[in-house]
Amino acid sequence: MEIIVSAIGQGLIWATLGVGLFLSFRILNFPDMTVEGTFPLGAAVSVTLITMGMNPLLAALIAAFAGGIAGLVTGLLYTKGKIPILLAGILTMTAIYSINLRIMGQANKSLLGMTTLFNAKWLDFLPTNFPTVLVGLILITLITGGMALFLQTELGQAFIATGDNPAMARSMGINSDAMTTMGLIISNALIAFGGALVAQNNGFADVNMGIGIIVVALASIIIGEVAFSEQMTLGERLMTIVIGSILYRFVLVAVLYAGFNANDLNLFSAVILGLALLLPQLKQKIQLSKVLKNGVAQHGK
C-alpha cells in the first residue's frame, strides 16, 4: 500500500514537468533542451534558499522565477539571435550547469533536518507518503487549473495560434517571437518549480539530476495521450498528463520489483517512451489493414 501511495505522490509532483514541457513541445513544437538545465536549477535554488532559512514555498517560487529567466535566455537566442532551436537550448543548459555549481557551492546539497513543503508540521497527522500526495495534488490542481484558464484567454489563444502556424499568426498581427519567448519562460518556470518540489521531497539537490529529465517529462505526455482519446479539450489534455505521470511511476515501480537495478531506470524510461510513441502508428497501421481487408472482401462479393 505504501508503495502505491508513494508512486501516486511522485506522479503528482513530476506531472509539473509534463505540464511545463507540454507548452513547449506540444503547443510550440519546440524541442527545448533547456529543461535538462532548469530542472536542477530549480532544485539548486530551492535547496540553497531553504538551508539559508527561507520558507520552502517561497524558495520554490523563486526557483520557478530562476527557471523563467533561463527560458527567456533560450527564447532570445532563438528569436533574436536566430540560433537553431536545439542549439539554443543546449547552450543555455550547458551554462546552467556552472551556475548550479555556483549556487550550491558544491556538486550536491542536502536538506537533512530542514523543513520542506512535504514535512511541515501541519502534515504530521498524515500517514507515511500521504503528505506527498496531498501537497502534490494541491499544487498540480492549481497549476493545471491555472494553465487551462490561461490558454482560454486572448493571450493564451494567441500563444496557441503561434504554435499552430507562426506565419498565419504573424499575418493576424500576433508577435510570434514574443509568444515563443513567453511560452519558453512559462515552460521552464514550471520545470524549475518541479525541480524544486522533487528536491524538497527527496531531501537533496544534485547538479546531475537533470540528465534524461526530458524523457521523463515526455513520457508523462505521451503515455497520457496513448491511454486516452486524442479528441480532447486542452483542459482534458492537461489532466491526461497528470494521469500519464502517475502511470509512468507505476511502470517504474514494476521495473524495480522485477529485479532490475535503479541504475537501469533511464534505459527503461527511454524504452517506455519509444514504445508509447510507436503505439499510435501501430494502431493506424492495424486500422488501415482492416479497412483494406474489408474493402477487398466487399469487392470480392
FENFEN-V176349 format. One line per field, one symbol per residue. ss: DSSP state (h for helix, s for strand, l for the rest). phi: phi as a letter, one per 20 degrees, with the letter a starting at -180 (. if undefined). psi: psi as a letter, one per 30 degrees, with the letter a starting at -180 (. if undefined). A space follows every 10 residues. Layout:
# FENFEN-V176349
ss: ???
phi: ???
psi: ???
This chain:
# FENFEN-V176349
ss: lhhhhhhhhh hhhhhhhhhh hhhhhhhlll llllhhhhhh hhhhhhhhhh hllllhhhhh hhhhhhhhhh hhhhhhhhhl llllhhhhhh hhhhhhhhhh hhhhlllsss llllllllll hhhllllllh hhhhhhhhhh hhhhhhhhhh hllhhhhhhh hhhhlhhhhh hllllhhhhh hhhhhhhhhh hhhhhhhhhh hhlsssllll llhhhhhhhh hhhhhhhlll lllhhhhhhh hhhhhhhhhh hhhhhhhlll lhhhhhhhhh hhhhhhhhhh hhhhhhhhhh hhhhhhhhhh l
phi: .fffffffff fffffgffff fgfefeeeld fefggfdfff ffffffffff feoegfffff ffffffffff ffffffffee eleggfffff ffgfffgfff fffemafbbe dgneecfdcf ffdffefgmf gfffffffff ffffffffff feffffffff ffffbgffff feneffffff ffffffgfff ffffffffff ffnaccfefe fmffffffgf fffffffcff ecffffffff ffffffffff ffffffffoe fffeffffff ffffffffgg ffffffffff ffffffffff f
psi: eeeeeeeeee eeeffeeeee feeeeeefhj ijffffefef eeeeeeeeee fgglkeeeee eeeeeeeeee eeeeeeeeee fhkkeeeeee eeeeeeeeee eeefglflkl gkglkaffgl efgffklkfe eeeeeeeeef eeeeeeeeee ffleeeeeee eeeejeeeee fggkjeeeee eeeeeeefee eeeeeeeeee efglkkfgff kgfeeeeeee eeeeeefllf illeeeeeef eeeeeeeeee eeeeeeffgl lffgeeeeee eeeeeeefee eeeeeeeeee eeeeeeeeee .
